[in-house]
């Protein structure tokens, strides 16, 4: 019976209906404040008391108690409204609306140092800066998450307390701040939009015809119309048309990146303009639809400002922003080399086999020369330079004769993945990523098998020929033993070394793409074609040289960089006392084949041979898996694909491998059009 009475009392008097003296005292103290400084300080104390409770239940209870307090105490509500509106009338919200959460052109290191120092000693702010209040209240991720996750009924009740019933007309100063913010953001968008880099890649090169230049005037016309009447939706529609014109121009700029190249500054400007236009749309919707019945844009704006204010003070978002910028710059341009490393038809698949067989034969000589250099026990730098030169020359010859090397990642792989991420959503995106993964997998498997078959047969022939000419084996016993010991999958660092090699393969492809982009962005082929030397040897010859340079700069730079990275990395690691090396499936197969050829058929009777073969298989999986995984993550990072969707993509890819394993081994489906295409209309980043 007593339990029933307790339940009835609880139903009549919920927890949030009980009085909280702390809330009442802080509310009264805010109402009694006489200056802006005291009001902002006491408002921050009140909201911090509510928002920074240690538990979720404590926060919810405290917030509902405060809302209920003001809803039922009419006198206190009237005093609070007067003090709150007086504070809003004196606050300066332009920095909050126009700067908070938007990309800033800061160098990473100085801005990181500034934010770390600000943690110890926060920067002084003007008493009238609204961002000061936001920083004090929403200073932790928990407080931000609590605001963003407020349910709609609670948010509506809170809005009725904090926002005047008559809307912006009751606080004209806030409306004026919104207009100033819109003008400021429009000026920034126009300033970035009329730069030479944008105009050269846009639809017009005349400044006065640029939609970014006209955007300033359209924005001013829209703001003047909002001062006269907020009920007319025609000015808003005209202004939105101008926004869409700017976005179409940015699409055009991205399309022309394929031809004119891309720079980090240009990528930043486009990202900044995108974010500024998004912020302007929220501000414009707020000022044009000013009422409690249309709180959706207002809530979106507040969520953006609350989250952005915290990000502006943290180091993690700054690093992620710079990594996103670097990733976007890496994948924005496809490039024009390495396409044969992704076979798009059965004909190209079998052509890869032929190219791989030739690449394997050439690798025999590369591996043989490397083993001789290693046998010499030369100084670290000399040995690294000679091995790197050996690799570089071999890779360049592969490129010249159209041969293939397994797991070598072309510079356009990341851009191909980025094109899929940019142009697709949901299951369509997952399916196309699985398609390109299957194509890369079977193409690289064909390259690996072709390399392995050719390098093994070539090594046997090389050993037999060497023995007949010089009457002794090419490798001494100690070097042969050293080779197969280093390939053991369990007793050596083969797994770690193969994964590191995968990183090097990806990095070399990226550097090759950057070199090509640098040449195109700075119009080096055009400069070669226009060189005065053409007057002596002929303009046609200079044009052919320029075309050759443009078509081969990525492949040659990738080959040379990859060669010297593979050559120098072990020596640098040994210099620092790290037992690290590189493991490439084809090169190490060549070394193993030369070592096994020394013992002849007797090699098949030793366990070390089979362990070394297992190490070669592990090397192939890690070379390809790590390099492709990094390229995929870079593409997803460039377009802010969230972690949960990355997990879904990985699960979908794993299911495809289990359900259709042959698809990743053989070209079973019909020939399809190329995956790599020019950029089309980008969609907004996922946040």
C-alpha positions as CSV (number, residue, x, y, z in Angstrom):
1,X,0.0,0.0,0.0
2,X,2.8,2.4,0.9
3,X,4.5,1.6,-2.4
4,X,1.4,2.5,-4.3
5,X,1.1,5.8,-2.5
6,X,4.8,6.5,-3.3
7,X,4.2,5.8,-6.9
8,X,1.1,8.0,-7.0
9,X,3.1,10.9,-5.4
10,X,5.9,10.4,-7.9
11,X,3.4,10.5,-10.8
12,X,1.9,13.7,-9.4
13,X,5.3,15.3,-8.7
14,X,8.0,14.3,-11.2
15,X,11.6,14.8,-10.3
16,X,12.0,17.9,-12.5
17,X,9.0,19.5,-10.7
18,X,10.9,19.8,-7.4
19,X,12.4,23.1,-6.6
20,X,16.1,23.7,-7.2
21,X,17.4,26.6,-5.1
22,X,20.6,26.9,-7.2
23,X,18.6,27.4,-10.4
24,X,16.4,30.0,-8.7
25,X,19.2,31.9,-7.2
26,X,21.3,32.1,-10.4
27,X,18.2,33.1,-12.4
28,X,17.4,35.9,-10.0
29,X,21.0,37.0,-9.9
30,X,21.0,37.3,-13.7
31,X,17.8,39.3,-13.6
32,X,19.3,41.7,-11.1
33,X,22.5,42.4,-13.2
34,X,22.8,46.0,-14.3
35,X,25.7,45.9,-16.8
36,X,26.6,43.8,-19.8
37,X,29.7,42.5,-18.1
38,X,27.7,41.2,-15.1
39,X,24.9,39.9,-17.3
40,X,27.1,37.8,-19.5
41,X,29.1,36.5,-16.5
42,X,25.9,35.5,-14.6
43,X,24.2,34.1,-17.8
44,X,27.2,31.9,-18.3
45,X,27.2,30.8,-14.7
46,X,23.5,29.9,-15.0
47,X,23.8,27.9,-18.2
48,X,27.0,26.2,-17.1
49,X,25.2,25.1,-13.9
50,X,22.5,23.5,-16.2
51,X,24.6,22.1,-19.0
52,X,27.7,20.8,-17.2
53,X,26.1,18.4,-14.8
54,X,28.1,15.2,-14.3
55,X,25.3,12.8,-15.4
56,X,22.8,12.8,-18.3
57,X,19.9,12.4,-15.8
58,X,21.2,15.4,-13.8
59,X,21.4,17.5,-16.9
60,X,17.9,16.6,-18.1
61,X,16.4,17.1,-14.7
62,X,18.1,20.5,-14.2
63,X,17.1,21.8,-17.6
64,X,13.4,20.7,-17.2
65,X,13.3,22.3,-13.7
66,X,14.6,25.6,-15.1
67,X,12.2,25.6,-18.0
68,X,9.3,24.8,-15.6
69,X,10.4,27.4,-13.2
70,X,10.2,30.2,-15.8
71,X,7.0,28.8,-17.3
72,X,5.1,28.9,-14.0
73,X,6.7,32.0,-12.3
74,X,5.3,34.9,-14.4
75,X,7.0,37.6,-12.5
76,X,10.4,36.0,-12.7
77,X,9.8,35.3,-16.4
78,X,9.1,38.9,-17.1
79,X,12.2,40.0,-15.3
80,X,14.3,37.4,-17.1
81,X,12.9,38.5,-20.5
82,X,13.9,42.1,-19.9
83,X,17.4,41.2,-18.8
84,X,17.9,38.7,-21.6
85,X,16.7,41.0,-24.3
86,X,18.9,43.8,-22.9
87,X,21.9,41.5,-23.1
88,X,21.1,40.5,-26.6
89,X,20.8,44.1,-27.6
90,X,24.4,44.8,-26.5
91,X,26.1,41.7,-27.7
92,X,28.2,41.6,-30.9
93,X,27.4,38.4,-32.8
94,X,29.1,39.0,-36.1
95,X,32.3,37.1,-35.2
96,X,30.1,34.2,-34.0
97,X,28.0,34.1,-37.2
98,X,30.7,34.8,-39.7
99,X,33.8,33.1,-38.2
100,X,32.9,30.2,-35.9
101,X,33.5,26.8,-37.4
102,X,34.5,28.1,-40.8
103,X,37.9,27.1,-42.4
104,X,40.5,29.7,-41.6
105,X,43.7,30.2,-43.5
106,X,46.2,29.3,-40.8
107,X,49.4,27.4,-41.1
108,X,49.1,24.1,-39.1
109,X,52.1,24.5,-36.8
110,X,51.4,28.2,-35.7
111,X,47.7,27.6,-35.2
112,X,48.4,24.4,-33.3
113,X,50.8,26.2,-30.9
114,X,48.2,29.0,-30.5
115,X,45.5,26.5,-29.5
116,X,47.7,24.7,-27.1
117,X,48.7,28.0,-25.5
118,X,45.1,29.0,-25.4
119,X,44.3,25.9,-23.3
120,X,46.7,27.2,-20.6
121,X,45.7,30.9,-21.0
122,X,42.5,31.6,-23.0
123,X,42.6,34.7,-25.2
124,X,41.0,37.8,-23.8
125,X,37.7,38.6,-25.6
126,X,35.6,41.8,-25.7
127,X,32.7,41.9,-23.2
128,X,30.3,42.2,-26.0
129,X,31.5,39.2,-28.0
130,X,28.8,36.5,-28.1
131,X,31.3,33.8,-28.8
132,X,32.6,34.4,-25.3
133,X,29.3,33.2,-23.9
134,X,29.2,30.2,-26.2
135,X,32.8,29.2,-25.3
136,X,32.0,29.3,-21.5
137,X,28.9,27.2,-21.7
138,X,29.8,24.7,-24.5
139,X,33.4,24.1,-23.5
140,X,33.3,20.3,-23.6
141,X,32.1,17.7,-26.1
142,X,29.6,16.5,-23.6
143,X,27.9,19.9,-23.4
144,X,27.8,20.2,-27.2
145,X,26.4,16.8,-27.6
146,X,23.7,17.5,-25.0
147,X,22.6,20.6,-26.9
148,X,22.6,18.9,-30.3
149,X,20.6,15.9,-29.0
150,X,17.8,17.9,-27.3
151,X,14.5,16.4,-28.3
152,X,12.1,18.7,-30.3
153,X,9.5,19.4,-27.6
154,X,12.3,20.4,-25.1
155,X,14.0,22.6,-27.7
156,X,10.7,24.3,-28.5
157,X,10.0,25.1,-24.9
158,X,13.6,26.4,-24.4
159,X,13.3,28.5,-27.6
160,X,10.1,30.1,-26.2
161,X,12.0,31.2,-23.2
162,X,15.2,32.4,-24.8
163,X,13.7,33.9,-28.0
164,X,11.3,36.9,-28.0
165,X,7.8,36.1,-29.2
166,X,7.9,39.0,-31.7
167,X,11.2,37.6,-33.1
168,X,14.0,39.7,-34.5
169,X,11.8,42.8,-34.4
170,X,12.3,42.7,-30.6
171,X,16.1,42.5,-30.9
172,X,16.9,44.6,-34.0
173,X,20.6,44.5,-33.1
174,X,20.7,40.7,-33.6
175,X,19.0,41.1,-37.0
176,X,21.6,43.7,-38.0
177,X,24.4,41.4,-36.9
178,X,22.9,38.7,-39.2
179,X,22.8,41.1,-42.1
180,X,26.4,42.2,-41.4
181,X,27.5,38.6,-41.3
182,X,25.8,37.9,-44.6
183,X,27.5,40.9,-46.2
184,X,30.9,39.8,-44.7
185,X,30.6,36.2,-45.9
186,X,29.4,37.3,-49.4
187,X,32.5,39.5,-49.6
188,X,34.8,36.6,-48.6
189,X,33.1,34.3,-51.2
190,X,33.4,36.9,-53.9
191,X,37.1,37.6,-53.0
192,X,38.0,34.0,-53.3
193,X,35.8,33.5,-56.3
194,X,37.4,36.2,-58.5
195,X,41.0,35.1,-58.0
196,X,42.9,34.2,-61.1
197,X,43.1,30.5,-60.3
198,X,39.3,30.3,-60.1
199,X,38.6,32.5,-63.1
200,X,41.0,30.5,-65.3
201,X,39.1,27.3,-64.5
202,X,35.6,28.8,-64.5
203,X,33.1,29.6,-67.2
204,X,34.2,33.2,-67.6
205,X,37.4,35.1,-67.1
206,X,35.7,38.5,-66.9
207,X,35.4,39.7,-63.3
208,X,32.2,41.6,-63.8
209,X,30.6,38.5,-65.4
210,X,31.6,36.2,-62.6
211,X,28.7,34.9,-60.4
212,X,30.9,35.5,-57.4
213,X,31.3,39.2,-58.2
214,X,27.5,39.6,-58.8
215,X,26.8,37.6,-55.6
216,X,27.7,40.6,-53.5
217,X,25.1,42.9,-55.1
218,X,22.4,40.2,-55.0
219,X,23.1,39.7,-51.3
220,X,22.8,43.5,-50.6
221,X,19.5,43.6,-52.5
222,X,18.2,40.6,-50.5
223,X,19.2,42.2,-47.2
224,X,17.5,45.5,-48.1
225,X,14.3,43.6,-48.8
226,X,14.4,41.8,-45.4
227,X,14.6,45.2,-43.7
228,X,11.3,46.2,-45.4
229,X,9.4,42.9,-45.2
230,X,10.1,39.3,-44.1
231,X,6.9,37.9,-45.5
232,X,7.9,38.1,-49.2
233,X,9.7,35.0,-50.3
234,X,10.6,36.2,-53.8
235,X,13.9,38.0,-52.7
236,X,15.0,34.8,-50.9
237,X,14.4,32.7,-54.0
238,X,16.4,35.2,-56.2
239,X,19.2,35.1,-53.6
240,X,19.2,31.3,-53.6
241,X,19.4,31.3,-57.4
242,X,22.6,33.4,-57.0
243,X,23.9,30.8,-54.5
244,X,23.2,28.0,-56.9
245,X,25.0,29.9,-59.7
246,X,28.1,30.2,-57.4
247,X,28.0,26.5,-56.7
248,X,27.7,25.6,-60.4
249,X,30.7,27.8,-61.1
250,X,32.6,25.8,-58.4
251,X,31.6,22.6,-60.1
252,X,33.0,24.0,-63.3
253,X,36.3,24.8,-61.6
254,X,36.5,21.3,-60.2
255,X,35.9,19.9,-63.7
256,X,38.8,22.0,-65.1
257,X,41.1,20.7,-62.4
258,X,41.6,17.7,-64.7
259,X,43.1,19.9,-67.4
260,X,44.6,22.8,-65.5
261,X,45.8,21.0,-62.3
262,X,45.1,21.7,-58.6
263,X,46.8,23.4,-55.8
264,X,46.3,23.3,-52.0
265,X,45.3,27.0,-52.0
266,X,42.7,26.4,-54.7
267,X,41.2,23.3,-52.8
268,X,41.1,25.4,-49.6
269,X,39.3,28.2,-51.4
270,X,36.7,25.9,-52.8
271,X,36.2,24.2,-49.4
272,X,35.9,27.6,-47.7
273,X,33.4,28.9,-50.2
274,X,31.3,25.8,-49.9
275,X,31.2,26.2,-46.1
276,X,30.5,29.9,-46.3
277,X,27.6,29.4,-48.6
278,X,26.2,26.8,-46.3
279,X,26.5,29.2,-43.4
280,X,24.9,32.0,-45.4
281,X,21.9,29.8,-46.3
282,X,21.3,29.1,-42.7
283,X,21.5,32.8,-41.8
284,X,19.3,33.8,-44.7
285,X,16.7,31.2,-43.8
286,X,16.8,32.5,-40.2
287,X,16.3,36.1,-41.1
288,X,13.7,35.4,-43.8
289,X,11.6,33.0,-41.9
290,X,11.7,34.6,-38.5
291,X,9.1,32.9,-36.3
292,X,8.9,30.2,-33.6
293,X,6.9,28.1,-36.1
294,X,9.9,27.8,-38.4
295,X,12.6,26.8,-35.9
296,X,14.3,24.2,-38.1
297,X,16.8,26.5,-39.8
298,X,17.4,28.3,-36.5
299,X,18.2,25.0,-34.8
300,X,20.5,24.0,-37.6
301,X,22.3,27.3,-37.2
302,X,22.6,27.0,-33.5
303,X,23.9,23.4,-33.7
304,X,26.5,24.5,-36.2
305,X,27.6,27.4,-34.1
306,X,27.8,25.3,-30.9
307,X,29.8,22.5,-32.5
308,X,32.0,25.0,-34.5
309,X,32.8,27.1,-31.4
310,X,34.3,24.0,-29.6
311,X,36.1,22.9,-32.8
312,X,37.8,26.3,-33.0
313,X,39.5,25.7,-29.7
314,X,40.5,22.1,-30.1
315,X,43.6,20.6,-31.7
316,X,42.0,17.5,-33.2
317,X,39.6,19.3,-35.6
318,X,42.5,21.5,-36.8
319,X,44.6,18.4,-37.7
320,X,41.6,16.7,-39.3
321,X,40.9,19.8,-41.3
322,X,44.5,19.9,-42.6
323,X,44.5,16.2,-43.3
324,X,41.2,16.6,-45.2
325,X,42.7,19.4,-47.2
326,X,45.8,17.3,-48.0
327,X,43.6,14.3,-48.9
328,X,41.3,16.4,-51.1
329,X,44.3,17.9,-52.9
330,X,45.8,14.4,-53.4
331,X,42.7,12.9,-55.0
332,X,41.1,15.8,-56.8
333,X,42.9,15.2,-60.1
334,X,42.9,11.8,-61.8
335,X,46.1,12.0,-63.9
336,X,46.9,10.2,-67.1
337,X,49.2,7.3,-66.3
338,X,49.0,3.9,-64.8
339,X,45.6,3.0,-66.2
340,X,46.8,-0.4,-67.4
341,X,47.3,-1.4,-63.7
342,X,43.5,-1.6,-63.5
343,X,42.2,-3.9,-66.2
344,X,38.7,-2.9,-67.3
345,X,38.2,-5.7,-69.9
346,X,39.3,-9.3,-70.5
347,X,41.6,-8.1,-73.2
348,X,43.4,-5.7,-70.8
349,X,43.5,-8.5,-68.2
350,X,45.4,-10.9,-70.6
351,X,47.6,-8.0,-71.7
352,X,48.5,-7.6,-68.1
353,X,49.7,-11.2,-68.0
354,X,52.0,-10.5,-71.0
355,X,53.3,-7.3,-69.4
356,X,53.9,-9.1,-66.1
357,X,55.8,-11.9,-67.8
358,X,58.2,-9.3,-69.3
359,X,58.4,-7.5,-66.0
360,X,59.4,-10.7,-64.2
361,X,62.2,-11.4,-66.7
362,X,63.6,-7.8,-66.2
363,X,63.3,-8.2,-62.4
364,X,65.7,-11.2,-62.5
365,X,68.5,-8.8,-63.5
366,X,67.3,-6.2,-60.9
367,X,67.4,-8.8,-58.1
368,X,70.7,-10.2,-59.3
369,X,72.4,-6.8,-59.2
370,X,70.9,-6.0,-55.8
371,X,72.3,-9.2,-54.3
372,X,75.8,-8.4,-55.7
373,X,75.6,-4.9,-54.1
374,X,74.5,-6.4,-50.8
375,X,77.3,-8.9,-51.0
376,X,79.8,-6.1,-51.1
377,X,79.1,-4.8,-47.6
378,X,79.4,-1.2,-48.7
379,X,78.8,1.9,-46.5
380,X,75.1,2.5,-45.8
381,X,74.7,5.5,-48.1
382,X,76.6,4.0,-50.9
383,X,74.7,0.7,-50.7
384,X,71.3,2.5,-50.5
385,X,72.2,4.7,-53.5
386,X,73.3,1.8,-55.6
387,X,70.3,-0.3,-54.8
388,X,68.0,2.6,-55.3
389,X,69.5,3.4,-58.7
390,X,69.2,-0.3,-59.6
391,X,65.5,-0.2,-58.7
392,X,64.9,3.2,-60.4
393,X,66.5,2.2,-63.7
394,X,64.6,-1.1,-63.7
395,X,61.2,0.6,-63.0
396,X,61.9,3.2,-65.7
397,X,62.7,0.4,-68.2
398,X,59.4,-1.3,-67.2
399,X,57.6,1.9,-68.1
400,X,59.4,2.4,-71.4
401,X,58.7,-1.1,-72.6
402,X,55.1,-1.2,-71.3
403,X,55.9,-4.0,-68.7
404,X,54.2,-4.4,-65.3
405,X,55.4,-4.8,-61.8
406,X,53.0,-6.4,-59.2
407,X,51.5,-4.2,-56.5
408,X,52.8,-1.0,-58.1
409,X,50.0,1.5,-57.5
410,X,49.3,4.0,-60.2
411,X,48.8,7.6,-59.3
412,X,45.2,7.6,-60.5
413,X,44.0,4.9,-58.0
414,X,43.2,7.4,-55.3
415,X,41.4,9.7,-57.7
416,X,39.4,6.8,-59.1
417,X,38.2,5.9,-55.6
418,X,37.5,9.6,-54.9
419,X,35.4,9.9,-58.0
420,X,33.2,7.0,-56.7
421,X,32.9,8.5,-53.3
422,X,32.1,11.9,-54.7
423,X,29.5,10.8,-57.2
424,X,27.6,8.0,-55.3
425,X,25.8,7.4,-52.1
426,X,24.7,4.4,-50.1
427,X,24.7,0.9,-51.7
428,X,25.7,2.4,-55.1
429,X,28.9,3.7,-53.6
430,X,29.6,0.4,-51.8
431,X,29.0,-1.6,-55.0
432,X,31.3,0.5,-57.1
433,X,34.0,0.4,-54.5
434,X,33.7,-3.4,-54.5
435,X,33.9,-3.3,-58.4
436,X,37.1,-1.3,-58.5
437,X,38.5,-3.4,-55.6
438,X,37.8,-6.6,-57.6
439,X,39.4,-5.1,-60.7
440,X,42.5,-4.1,-58.9
441,X,42.7,-7.4,-57.0
442,X,42.5,-9.6,-60.1
443,X,44.7,-7.3,-62.2
444,X,47.4,-7.3,-59.5
445,X,47.0,-11.0,-58.9
446,X,47.6,-11.5,-62.7
447,X,50.6,-9.2,-62.4
448,X,52.0,-11.1,-59.4
449,X,51.5,-14.5,-60.9
450,X,53.0,-13.4,-64.2
451,X,56.0,-11.8,-62.4
452,X,56.5,-14.9,-60.2
453,X,56.4,-17.4,-63.1
454,X,58.7,-15.3,-65.3
455,X,61.2,-14.4,-62.5
456,X,61.4,-18.1,-61.4
457,X,62.1,-19.4,-64.9
458,X,64.4,-16.4,-65.6
459,X,66.4,-17.0,-62.4
460,X,66.9,-20.7,-63.3
461,X,68.0,-19.8,-66.8
462,X,70.3,-17.0,-65.4
463,X,71.9,-19.4,-62.8
464,X,72.5,-22.1,-65.5
465,X,74.0,-19.6,-67.9
466,X,76.2,-18.1,-65.2
467,X,77.4,-21.5,-64.1
468,X,78.3,-22.6,-67.6
469,X,80.2,-19.4,-68.2
470,X,82.0,-18.9,-64.9
471,X,81.9,-22.5,-63.6
472,X,80.4,-21.5,-60.2
473,X,77.1,-20.4,-58.8
474,X,76.1,-16.8,-59.0
475,X,75.4,-16.5,-55.2
476,X,77.7,-17.8,-52.5
477,X,76.2,-20.0,-49.8
478,X,76.2,-17.3,-47.1
479,X,74.2,-14.9,-49.3
480,X,71.7,-17.6,-50.4
481,X,71.1,-18.6,-46.7
482,X,70.7,-14.9,-45.8
483,X,68.0,-14.5,-48.4
484,X,65.7,-17.4,-47.4
485,X,66.2,-16.6,-43.7
486,X,64.9,-13.1,-44.2
487,X,61.8,-14.3,-46.0
488,X,60.6,-16.7,-43.2
489,X,57.1,-15.5,-42.3
490,X,57.5,-16.3,-38.5
491,X,61.2,-15.9,-37.6
492,X,61.8,-12.6,-39.5
493,X,60.1,-9.3,-39.8
494,X,58.6,-10.1,-43.2
495,X,55.0,-9.1,-42.2
496,X,56.1,-5.7,-40.9
497,X,58.5,-5.1,-43.7
498,X,55.8,-6.0,-46.3
499,X,53.3,-3.7,-44.7
500,X,55.9,-0.8,-44.7
501,X,56.5,-1.5,-48.4
502,X,52.8,-1.2,-49.0
503,X,53.0,2.3,-47.5
504,X,56.0,3.1,-49.7
505,X,54.1,1.9,-52.8
506,X,51.2,4.2,-52.0
507,X,53.4,7.1,-51.2
508,X,55.3,6.8,-54.5
509,X,52.0,6.7,-56.4
510,X,50.9,9.9,-54.6
511,X,54.2,11.6,-55.3
512,X,54.0,10.7,-59.0
513,X,50.5,12.2,-59.1
514,X,51.8,15.4,-57.4
515,X,54.6,15.7,-59.9
516,X,52.2,15.5,-62.8
517,X,49.8,17.9,-61.2
518,X,52.7,20.4,-60.5
519,X,53.7,20.2,-64.1
520,X,50.1,20.7,-65.4
521,X,49.3,23.4,-62.9
522,X,52.4,25.4,-63.7
523,X,52.0,24.7,-67.4
524,X,55.4,23.2,-67.8
525,X,54.5,21.2,-71.0
526,X,53.3,24.5,-72.6
527,X,56.5,26.2,-71.5
528,X,58.5,23.4,-73.1
529,X,56.6,23.7,-76.4
530,X,57.2,27.5,-76.4
531,X,60.9,27.3,-75.5
532,X,63.2,29.4,-77.8
533,X,65.1,26.2,-78.5
534,X,62.2,25.4,-80.9
535,X,63.5,28.0,-83.3
536,X,66.6,25.8,-83.8
537,X,65.3,22.3,-83.7
538,X,61.7,23.0,-84.9
539,X,58.4,23.7,-83.1
540,X,57.0,20.3,-83.9
541,X,59.9,18.5,-82.1
542,X,59.4,20.8,-79.1
543,X,55.7,20.0,-79.1
544,X,56.4,16.3,-79.3
545,X,58.8,16.7,-76.4
546,X,56.2,18.6,-74.4
547,X,53.6,15.9,-75.1
548,X,56.0,13.1,-74.1
549,X,56.8,15.0,-70.9
550,X,53.1,15.5,-70.0
551,X,52.3,11.8,-70.7
552,X,55.3,10.3,-68.8
553,X,56.0,12.7,-65.9
554,X,53.8,10.8,-63.4
555,X,55.1,7.3,-64.4
556,X,58.7,8.3,-64.5
557,X,58.6,10.3,-61.2
558,X,56.7,7.4,-59.6
559,X,59.3,4.9,-60.8
560,X,62.3,7.0,-59.7
561,X,60.9,7.9,-56.4
562,X,59.8,4.4,-55.7
563,X,63.2,3.0,-56.6
564,X,65.1,5.3,-54.2
565,X,62.6,5.0,-51.4
566,X,62.9,1.2,-51.5
567,X,66.7,1.5,-51.7
568,X,67.3,4.1,-49.0
569,X,64.6,3.1,-46.4
570,X,66.5,0.0,-45.0
571,X,69.7,1.9,-44.8
572,X,68.1,4.8,-43.0
573,X,66.4,2.4,-40.6
574,X,69.7,0.6,-39.9
575,X,71.4,4.0,-39.3
576,X,68.9,4.6,-36.5
577,X,69.3,1.0,-35.2
578,X,65.9,-0.3,-36.4
579,X,65.8,-3.8,-37.9
580,X,63.5,-2.8,-40.8
581,X,63.7,-3.7,-44.5
582,X,61.5,-3.7,-47.6
583,X,59.7,-6.7,-49.0
584,X,58.3,-6.5,-52.5
585,X,56.7,-9.6,-53.9
586,X,58.4,-9.6,-57.3
587,X,61.8,-8.4,-56.2
588,X,62.0,-10.8,-53.3
589,X,60.7,-13.7,-55.5
590,X,63.6,-13.0,-57.8
591,X,66.0,-13.1,-54.9
592,X,64.5,-16.3,-53.6
593,X,64.6,-17.9,-57.1
594,X,68.3,-17.1,-57.5
595,X,69.0,-18.5,-54.1
596,X,67.0,-21.7,-54.8
597,X,68.5,-22.0,-58.2
598,X,71.9,-22.4,-56.6
599,X,70.8,-25.6,-54.9
600,X,68.8,-26.8,-57.9
601,X,66.1,-29.5,-57.5
602,X,67.3,-30.2,-54.0
603,X,65.6,-26.9,-52.8
604,X,62.3,-28.7,-52.9
605,X,63.4,-31.0,-50.1
606,X,64.1,-28.3,-47.6
607,X,61.5,-26.7,-45.3
608,X,63.2,-23.3,-45.6
609,X,62.1,-23.1,-49.2
610,X,58.4,-23.6,-48.4
611,X,58.5,-21.1,-45.5
612,X,60.1,-18.6,-47.9
613,X,57.3,-19.2,-50.4
614,X,54.8,-18.6,-47.7
615,X,56.6,-15.4,-46.9
616,X,56.3,-14.4,-50.5
617,X,52.5,-15.0,-50.4
618,X,52.2,-12.9,-47.2
619,X,54.2,-10.2,-48.9
620,X,51.9,-10.0,-51.8
621,X,48.8,-9.7,-49.6
622,X,50.3,-7.0,-47.4
623,X,51.9,-5.0,-50.3
624,X,48.5,-4.8,-52.1
625,X,46.3,-4.7,-49.1
626,X,48.1,-1.9,-47.3
627,X,48.6,0.3,-50.3
628,X,45.0,-0.1,-51.5
629,X,43.6,0.4,-47.9
630,X,45.5,3.7,-47.5
631,X,44.3,4.9,-50.9
632,X,40.7,4.1,-49.9
633,X,41.0,5.8,-46.5
634,X,42.5,8.9,-48.2
635,X,39.6,9.1,-50.7
636,X,37.0,8.6,-47.9
637,X,38.8,11.1,-45.7
638,X,38.9,13.7,-48.5
639,X,35.1,13.8,-48.6
640,X,34.4,13.4,-44.9
641,X,32.8,10.0,-45.1
642,X,31.8,9.1,-41.5
643,X,33.3,6.2,-39.6
644,X,30.1,4.2,-39.5
645,X,29.8,4.2,-43.3
646,X,33.4,3.2,-43.6
647,X,32.7,0.1,-41.4
648,X,29.6,-0.6,-43.6
649,X,31.8,-0.4,-46.8
650,X,34.3,-2.8,-45.2
651,X,31.6,-5.3,-44.2
652,X,30.0,-5.1,-47.7
653,X,33.4,-5.7,-49.3
654,X,34.1,-8.7,-47.1
655,X,30.7,-10.2,-47.9
656,X,31.4,-9.8,-51.6
657,X,34.7,-11.6,-51.3
658,X,33.1,-14.5,-49.4
659,X,30.1,-14.7,-51.8
660,X,31.9,-14.2,-55.1
661,X,35.6,-15.0,-54.5
662,X,36.2,-15.8,-58.2
663,X,35.2,-12.2,-59.1
664,X,38.4,-11.0,-57.3
665,X,40.5,-13.5,-59.2
666,X,39.2,-13.7,-62.7
667,X,37.4,-11.3,-65.0
668,X,34.0,-13.0,-65.0
669,X,31.7,-10.1,-65.8
670,X,31.3,-8.4,-69.1
671,X,33.6,-5.5,-70.2
672,X,32.6,-2.3,-68.5
673,X,33.4,1.4,-69.1
674,X,36.3,2.9,-67.2
675,X,35.9,3.8,-63.6
676,X,38.1,6.8,-63.8
677,X,36.2,9.8,-65.0
678,X,36.4,13.5,-64.7
679,X,34.8,15.0,-61.7
680,X,31.1,15.6,-61.9
681,X,28.8,17.6,-59.7
682,X,30.1,17.2,-56.1
683,X,27.7,16.7,-53.3
684,X,27.9,18.3,-50.0
685,X,30.4,16.7,-47.5
686,X,28.9,14.4,-45.0
687,X,29.2,15.6,-41.5
